Amino acid sequence: MTQQLNRRNFLNSLGIMVGATAATSVPAMAPAAAEVGRPPKGNIPSTPLKFGHMTFLTGPGAVLGEPSLKGHLLAAEEINAQGGILGKRKIETITADENAGTDANVKELRRMKLSEKIDMFTGVISSGNTPALGPVAEELGVLTIFVDGCTDFLWDKAVPNPKFAFRITNIQSADGVTCAVAAAQTWPTAKKIAHIHPDYSYGRNAFDHFMIAYKKMVPGAEVVSEAWPKLGTTDFTAHITKTMSSNPDLIMSSVWGGDYVALYKQALRYGMFNNAKFASTIAFGVAPHAIGKDHPEGVIAGVHSNYYFTFPPGNRWPANKTFVEKYFKRWNEYPNFQSDGAYHTLHMYRTAVEKANRLVGGWPDEEAIISQLEGMYFETAAGYLYIRPDNHQGYKDAVTGFSKNVAEYPFQILDPGRMITIPIRNITAPPNWPKPGTSHNDPTSTYNWIKETWPQEVA
């Protein structure tokens, strides 16, 4: 029998916080304070460290990809200004354009490792790429930290027992579930749902996780329309008119990057936002300045459940205030979640190397570095990031918010006084939950966990 519970009590049980008080939380075990100025143990080579960084440098994805590279370069410049990692090894970055396509990206990773002899591989945005690149990273034995490419499929199927591959963005199922929780709390009477998603793994995953969670909280919710534009779509007319003709209460979307900018601007002309609520997993994931003042206000404009530069406001989380100031000074723009992820990837790697050096002396081998990444708590601009040892996945509390025009910025932002945060452990399958293809055939472990354990609200 399905357990029943009213929505308010269930939402309270998820630990949701709304508003400016929903500041970054502190984990049960906070990271140890960094040891500053301690000299490294043993002999450290002075040869540079080669990093391969792959991200979208052209095409619609560049409004996410360029901030990723800028975050990476900012961290590399900071580390190099201090003499490099362990004071000796400076970072050299080799870039690759993810827009080349999955097959070309796989070939480029092989080239970077075998010809360029990279020490570390980072970056990647698309969920269509990490399941192809992850197994290659494991095969080549190249230490890899994916900044994004968030699909659950990476760990559920493509690389079920990772050794060399890690990922620091919130797992994708958190996107759909965060959006569903925010929408159910904000518009609990919305039952007719129309969807507009990119037609590949990210969109399919967002659709699945939004609906399994939303139906648990809003009895009678139903899908009245589905639109599946291809990545790189420039004309969304057919998808917009199809969506509007279904007369939905709520439109849910996971269209991202330059595609989303094109979608919302075209949708404004058709009046799509006039008669339905709107919620997105990643609308404001782009570089902040890519969103115009014309964007509809008061919609749920997700940021990949990850990070937004105005939150928390003031100096409530000094790590974010400092990061935003440094990033703006270097690039004359504000960071997005890709900037945050790429920047902290390098500093997290540096920290792991320093800890491993204190344990073994000299330049630590990859086994020692991996041992320090596994289980790491690390302070980022987005809060504490935890790397779960069993799947090498990074987890941080999920965040989303509401679009708003304010006088301080020439573009629309997420209202810092009206953010929603959710402890990530409450919306993610726990360790050792069965994976697809074992005791169930649901899309992901989290989907099955929600289906089996979340109560159904009483109608």
C-alpha positions as CSV (number, residue, x, y, z in Angstrom):
1,M,0.0,0.0,0.0
2,T,1.3,3.5,-0.9
3,Q,1.9,5.6,2.2
4,Q,-0.2,8.8,2.2
5,L,0.8,12.2,3.7
6,N,-0.4,15.7,3.1
7,R,1.8,18.0,1.0
8,R,2.7,20.5,3.7
9,N,4.0,17.8,6.1
10,F,5.9,16.1,3.3
11,L,7.5,19.3,2.1
12,N,8.5,20.2,5.6
13,S,10.1,16.7,5.9
14,L,12.3,17.5,2.9
15,G,14.0,20.4,4.8
16,I,13.1,23.0,2.3
17,M,14.0,26.6,3.1
18,V,12.7,29.6,1.2
19,G,14.0,33.2,1.2
20,A,17.2,35.0,2.1
21,T,17.4,32.8,5.2
22,A,17.9,29.8,3.1
23,A,21.7,30.2,3.3
24,T,24.2,27.6,2.5
25,S,24.0,24.8,5.0
26,V,26.8,23.2,7.0
27,P,27.3,19.4,6.6
28,A,27.3,17.0,9.5
29,M,31.1,16.9,9.1
30,A,32.7,20.2,8.0
31,P,36.0,20.2,6.1
32,A,39.1,20.6,8.0
33,A,40.8,24.0,8.0
34,A,43.4,24.4,5.3
35,E,47.0,24.3,6.4
36,V,48.5,27.4,4.9
37,G,52.2,27.8,4.2
38,R,53.4,24.3,5.1
39,P,56.3,23.3,2.8
40,P,55.8,20.1,0.7
41,K,57.4,16.9,1.8
42,G,60.1,15.3,-0.4
43,N,61.3,16.2,-3.8
44,I,58.8,17.9,-6.2
45,P,59.4,18.0,-9.9
46,S,59.2,21.3,-11.6
47,T,57.7,20.1,-14.9
48,P,54.3,21.7,-15.7
49,L,51.0,19.9,-15.2
50,K,49.0,19.5,-18.3
51,F,45.2,19.9,-18.0
52,G,42.8,19.2,-20.8
53,H,39.7,21.3,-20.5
54,M,36.8,20.5,-22.8
55,T,33.7,22.7,-23.0
56,F,31.4,24.4,-25.5
57,L,33.4,27.2,-27.0
58,T,31.1,27.7,-30.0
59,G,27.4,27.2,-30.7
60,P,24.4,27.7,-28.4
61,G,26.2,25.9,-25.6
62,A,28.9,28.6,-25.4
63,V,26.9,30.7,-23.0
64,L,27.6,27.9,-20.5
65,G,30.9,26.8,-21.9
66,E,32.8,30.1,-22.0
67,P,32.2,30.7,-18.3
68,S,33.5,27.2,-17.6
69,L,36.8,28.0,-19.3
70,K,37.0,31.4,-17.6
71,G,36.5,29.7,-14.2
72,H,39.2,27.2,-15.0
73,L,41.7,29.8,-16.2
74,L,41.1,32.0,-13.2
75,A,42.0,29.2,-10.8
76,A,45.0,28.2,-12.9
77,E,46.3,31.8,-12.8
78,E,45.8,31.9,-9.0
79,I,47.7,28.7,-8.5
80,N,50.4,29.5,-10.9
81,A,50.9,32.9,-9.2
82,Q,51.8,31.0,-6.1
83,G,54.4,28.9,-7.9
84,G,52.1,26.1,-9.0
85,I,50.8,23.1,-7.1
86,L,53.0,22.2,-4.2
87,G,54.8,25.4,-5.1
88,K,56.6,23.8,-8.1
89,R,54.3,22.5,-10.8
90,K,52.5,25.2,-12.8
91,I,49.3,24.4,-14.8
92,E,49.2,24.4,-18.6
93,T,45.8,24.2,-20.2
94,I,44.9,22.6,-23.5
95,T,41.4,23.4,-24.6
96,A,38.9,21.5,-26.8
97,D,35.5,22.6,-28.2
98,E,32.8,20.2,-27.0
99,N,30.6,21.4,-29.9
100,A,32.6,19.1,-32.2
101,G,30.2,16.2,-31.2
102,T,30.5,13.1,-29.1
103,D,32.6,10.9,-31.5
104,A,35.1,13.8,-32.0
105,N,35.2,14.5,-28.3
106,V,36.1,10.8,-27.6
107,K,38.9,11.0,-30.2
108,E,40.1,14.3,-28.7
109,L,40.3,12.8,-25.2
110,R,42.4,10.0,-26.5
111,R,44.6,12.4,-28.4
112,M,45.1,14.6,-25.3
113,K,46.2,11.7,-23.2
114,L,48.3,9.7,-25.7
115,S,49.8,12.6,-27.7
116,E,49.7,15.6,-25.4
117,K,50.3,13.5,-22.2
118,I,47.8,15.4,-20.1
119,D,47.9,14.8,-16.4
120,M,44.2,15.7,-15.8
121,F,41.0,16.0,-17.8
122,T,38.3,18.5,-16.8
123,G,35.2,20.3,-18.1
124,V,32.4,18.8,-20.3
125,I,28.8,20.2,-20.2
126,S,26.5,17.9,-22.2
127,S,24.9,14.8,-20.7
128,G,25.3,13.2,-24.1
129,N,29.1,13.3,-23.7
130,T,30.0,12.1,-20.2
131,P,28.7,8.6,-20.7
132,A,30.9,8.3,-23.7
133,L,34.0,10.0,-22.2
134,G,33.8,8.3,-18.8
135,P,34.6,4.8,-19.9
136,V,37.5,6.2,-22.1
137,A,38.9,8.1,-19.1
138,E,38.8,4.8,-17.1
139,E,40.4,2.9,-20.0
140,L,43.2,5.4,-20.4
141,G,43.7,5.8,-16.7
142,V,43.5,9.6,-16.9
143,L,42.3,11.3,-13.7
144,T,39.1,13.1,-14.7
145,I,36.8,15.6,-12.9
146,F,33.8,16.4,-15.0
147,V,32.5,19.8,-14.2
148,D,29.0,18.9,-15.6
149,G,27.6,16.4,-18.0
150,C,25.3,15.5,-15.1
151,T,23.3,12.5,-16.3
152,D,22.6,9.8,-13.7
153,F,23.4,7.3,-16.5
154,L,27.1,8.0,-16.1
155,W,27.3,6.2,-12.8
156,D,24.1,4.0,-13.1
157,K,25.3,2.3,-16.3
158,A,28.3,3.7,-18.2
159,V,30.8,3.7,-15.3
160,P,29.2,1.8,-12.4
161,N,32.5,1.4,-10.5
162,P,34.6,4.5,-11.2
163,K,38.3,4.7,-10.3
164,F,39.7,7.7,-12.3
165,A,36.5,9.6,-13.1
166,F,34.7,12.0,-10.8
167,R,32.0,14.7,-11.2
168,I,31.3,17.7,-9.1
169,T,28.0,19.1,-10.5
170,N,24.8,18.0,-8.8
171,I,23.5,14.7,-10.3
172,Q,20.8,15.4,-12.9
173,S,17.9,13.7,-11.2
174,A,18.3,16.5,-8.6
175,D,17.3,19.0,-11.3
176,G,14.0,17.5,-12.1
177,V,13.1,16.8,-8.5
178,T,14.2,20.3,-7.3
179,C,12.0,21.8,-10.0
180,A,9.1,19.6,-9.0
181,V,9.3,20.4,-5.3
182,A,9.6,24.1,-6.0
183,A,6.6,24.0,-8.4
184,A,4.4,21.9,-6.1
185,Q,5.1,24.2,-3.2
186,T,4.5,27.4,-5.2
187,W,1.6,26.4,-7.4
188,P,0.0,23.3,-5.8
189,T,-3.2,23.5,-7.9
190,A,-1.4,23.2,-11.2
191,K,-2.4,19.8,-12.6
192,K,-2.2,20.1,-16.4
193,I,1.5,20.0,-17.2
194,A,3.0,20.8,-20.6
195,H,6.7,19.9,-21.3
196,I,9.3,21.4,-23.6
197,H,12.7,19.6,-23.4
198,P,15.7,19.0,-25.6
199,D,15.4,15.7,-27.3
200,Y,18.3,13.8,-25.7
201,S,19.3,12.3,-22.3
202,Y,19.1,15.6,-20.3
203,G,15.6,16.4,-21.4
204,R,14.3,12.9,-21.1
205,N,15.8,12.6,-17.6
206,A,14.3,16.0,-16.5
207,F,10.9,14.9,-17.8
208,D,11.0,11.6,-15.9
209,H,12.2,13.0,-12.6
210,F,9.9,16.0,-12.6
211,M,6.8,13.9,-13.2
212,I,7.6,11.1,-10.7
213,A,8.2,13.6,-7.9
214,Y,5.4,16.1,-8.9
215,K,2.7,13.4,-9.1
216,K,3.6,12.3,-5.6
217,M,2.9,15.8,-4.3
218,V,0.1,16.9,-6.6
219,P,-2.5,14.1,-7.0
220,G,-4.2,14.1,-10.4
221,A,-1.3,15.8,-12.2
222,E,-1.2,14.8,-15.8
223,V,0.9,15.5,-18.9
224,V,-1.1,17.4,-21.5
225,S,1.6,18.1,-24.0
226,E,5.2,17.1,-24.8
227,A,7.5,19.0,-27.1
228,W,11.0,17.7,-27.9
229,P,13.1,20.2,-29.9
230,K,16.5,19.1,-31.1
231,L,19.6,20.6,-29.5
232,G,20.6,23.8,-31.5
233,T,17.0,24.5,-32.5
234,T,16.6,28.1,-33.7
235,D,12.9,28.2,-34.4
236,F,10.7,27.1,-31.5
237,T,7.4,28.2,-33.1
238,A,5.9,24.7,-33.6
239,H,6.8,23.7,-30.0
240,I,5.4,26.9,-28.6
241,T,2.1,26.8,-30.4
242,K,1.7,23.1,-29.6
243,T,2.3,23.8,-25.9
244,M,-0.1,26.7,-25.8
245,S,-2.9,24.8,-27.6
246,S,-2.9,22.2,-24.7
247,N,-4.1,24.9,-22.3
248,P,-1.7,23.9,-19.5
249,D,-1.7,25.1,-15.9
250,L,2.1,24.8,-15.8
251,I,4.8,24.6,-18.5
252,M,8.0,22.8,-17.4
253,S,11.2,23.0,-19.5
254,S,14.8,21.9,-19.4
255,V,15.9,23.7,-22.6
256,W,19.3,25.3,-21.8
257,G,22.0,27.6,-23.0
258,G,21.5,29.7,-26.1
259,D,18.5,27.4,-27.0
260,Y,16.7,28.7,-23.9
261,V,17.4,32.3,-24.7
262,A,15.9,31.8,-28.2
263,L,13.0,29.9,-26.7
264,Y,12.0,32.5,-24.1
265,K,12.3,35.4,-26.6
266,Q,10.1,33.7,-29.2
267,A,7.7,32.6,-26.5
268,L,7.2,36.2,-25.4
269,R,6.0,37.1,-28.9
270,Y,3.4,34.4,-28.7
271,G,2.3,35.2,-25.2
272,M,3.2,31.7,-23.9
273,F,3.8,33.0,-20.4
274,N,0.5,34.9,-20.1
275,N,-1.8,32.1,-19.1
276,A,0.4,29.4,-17.6
277,K,3.0,29.1,-14.9
278,F,6.5,28.3,-15.9
279,A,9.2,26.3,-14.3
280,S,12.7,25.4,-15.6
281,T,15.5,23.2,-14.4
282,I,18.3,25.4,-15.9
283,A,16.9,28.6,-17.5
284,F,19.3,30.8,-15.5
285,G,22.3,28.4,-15.8
286,V,23.6,30.6,-18.7
287,A,26.1,33.4,-18.2
288,P,23.9,35.8,-16.2
289,H,24.3,38.6,-18.7
290,A,22.7,36.4,-21.4
291,I,19.2,36.8,-19.8
292,G,17.6,40.1,-20.8
293,K,15.3,42.5,-18.8
294,D,12.5,41.2,-21.0
295,H,12.5,37.7,-19.4
296,P,9.2,37.0,-17.6
297,E,9.3,37.7,-13.9
298,G,8.2,35.4,-11.1
299,V,9.0,32.1,-12.9
300,I,11.0,29.3,-11.5
301,A,14.3,29.7,-13.4
302,G,16.5,26.9,-12.3
303,V,20.3,26.9,-12.2
304,H,21.0,23.2,-12.5
305,S,20.3,22.8,-8.7
306,N,23.7,24.2,-8.2
307,Y,24.7,27.8,-7.8
308,Y,23.7,31.4,-8.4
309,F,26.0,34.4,-8.0
310,T,23.6,36.5,-5.9
311,F,23.0,33.8,-3.3
312,P,23.3,34.0,-0.4
313,P,23.1,37.8,-0.3
314,G,25.6,40.1,1.4
315,N,28.5,38.4,3.1
316,R,26.6,35.4,4.6
317,W,28.8,33.0,2.6
318,P,32.2,34.8,2.3
319,A,33.5,32.2,-0.2
320,N,30.9,33.2,-2.7
321,K,31.4,37.0,-2.2
322,T,35.1,36.6,-2.7
323,F,34.7,34.4,-5.8
324,V,32.2,36.8,-7.4
325,E,34.5,39.7,-6.8
326,K,37.6,37.9,-8.2
327,Y,35.7,36.6,-11.2
328,F,34.2,40.0,-12.1
329,K,37.6,41.7,-11.7
330,R,39.2,39.2,-14.1
331,W,36.5,38.9,-16.7
332,N,34.2,42.0,-16.2
333,E,31.1,39.7,-15.9
334,Y,29.4,37.6,-13.3
335,P,29.9,33.9,-12.9
336,N,27.5,31.0,-13.5
337,F,27.4,27.5,-12.1
338,Q,29.9,26.4,-14.7
339,S,32.4,29.1,-13.6
340,D,32.0,28.0,-10.0
341,G,32.5,24.3,-10.9
342,A,35.5,24.7,-13.1
343,Y,37.2,27.1,-10.7
344,H,36.8,24.9,-7.7
345,T,37.7,21.7,-9.6
346,L,41.3,23.0,-9.8
347,H,41.4,24.1,-6.2
348,M,39.9,20.8,-5.1
349,Y,42.6,18.9,-7.1
350,R,45.3,21.0,-5.5
351,T,44.0,20.3,-2.0
352,A,43.9,16.6,-2.7
353,V,47.5,16.7,-4.0
354,E,48.6,18.6,-0.9
355,K,47.0,16.2,1.5
356,A,48.4,13.2,-0.4
357,N,51.9,14.8,-0.3
358,R,51.7,15.1,3.5
359,L,50.9,11.4,3.6
360,V,53.4,9.9,1.2
361,G,55.9,12.6,0.4
362,G,57.1,13.7,-3.1
363,W,54.7,14.0,-5.9
364,P,51.9,11.6,-5.0
365,D,50.7,9.0,-7.6
366,E,47.2,9.0,-8.8
367,E,46.1,6.3,-6.3
368,A,47.1,8.6,-3.5
369,I,45.4,11.6,-5.0
370,I,42.2,9.6,-5.7
371,S,42.2,8.5,-2.1
372,Q,42.0,12.1,-1.0
373,L,39.3,13.1,-3.4
374,E,37.1,10.2,-2.3
375,G,35.0,11.4,0.7
376,M,36.3,15.0,0.4
377,Y,34.2,17.9,1.8
378,F,35.3,21.0,0.0
379,E,34.2,24.6,0.5
380,T,33.0,26.2,-2.8
381,A,31.2,29.4,-3.7
382,A,28.0,27.2,-3.8
383,G,28.5,25.7,-0.3
384,Y,30.1,22.5,0.8
385,L,30.7,20.0,-1.9
386,Y,30.8,16.3,-0.8
387,I,32.4,13.6,-3.0
388,R,30.7,10.3,-2.3
389,P,33.3,7.5,-2.3
390,D,31.0,4.9,-3.7
391,N,30.2,6.7,-7.0
392,H,32.6,9.6,-7.2
393,Q,29.7,12.0,-7.5
394,G,29.7,15.4,-6.0
395,Y,26.7,16.5,-3.9
396,K,25.7,19.9,-2.6
397,D,22.4,21.2,-1.4
398,A,20.1,22.0,-4.3
399,V,19.0,25.5,-5.1
400,T,16.5,27.2,-7.4
401,G,14.8,30.6,-7.4
402,F,12.4,33.1,-9.0
403,S,13.3,35.5,-11.8
404,K,13.2,39.2,-11.0
405,N,14.2,42.6,-12.4
406,V,16.3,44.7,-10.0
407,A,17.9,48.1,-10.5
408,E,21.4,46.8,-9.6
409,Y,21.9,44.8,-12.7
410,P,21.4,45.4,-16.4
411,F,19.9,41.9,-16.8
412,Q,17.3,39.9,-14.9
413,I,18.5,37.8,-11.9
414,L,17.2,35.3,-9.4
415,D,15.7,37.1,-6.5
416,P,18.2,36.6,-3.6
417,G,15.4,37.1,-1.1
418,R,13.3,34.3,-2.5
419,M,15.6,31.4,-3.2
420,I,14.6,27.8,-2.4
421,T,17.1,25.3,-1.0
422,I,16.7,21.6,-0.3
423,P,19.2,19.3,1.4
424,I,20.5,17.1,-1.4
425,R,20.3,13.9,0.7
426,N,16.5,14.3,0.8
427,I,16.0,14.2,-3.0
428,T,18.7,11.7,-4.1
429,A,18.9,8.0,-3.9
430,P,21.1,6.9,-1.0
431,P,24.3,4.8,-1.4
432,N,23.7,1.2,-2.5
433,W,20.2,1.8,-3.8
434,P,19.6,-0.7,-6.6
435,K,20.7,0.5,-10.1
436,P,18.6,0.1,-13.2
437,G,18.7,-3.4,-14.7
438,T,19.1,-5.0,-11.2
439,S,15.9,-5.3,-9.2
440,H,14.1,-2.7,-11.3
441,N,14.1,-1.2,-14.8
442,D,13.2,2.4,-13.9
443,P,15.2,5.1,-15.6
444,T,17.5,5.8,-12.6
445,S,18.2,4.8,-9.1
446,T,16.7,8.1,-7.8
447,Y,13.5,7.6,-9.9
448,N,13.0,4.1,-8.4
449,W,13.8,5.5,-4.9
450,I,11.2,8.2,-5.2
451,K,8.6,5.7,-6.6
452,E,9.2,3.2,-3.8
453,T,9.7,5.5,-0.8
454,W,8.0,8.9,-1.2
455,P,4.5,9.0,0.2
456,Q,1.6,9.8,-2.1
457,E,-0.3,12.9,-1.0
458,V,-3.9,12.5,-0.1
459,A,-6.1,14.1,-2.8
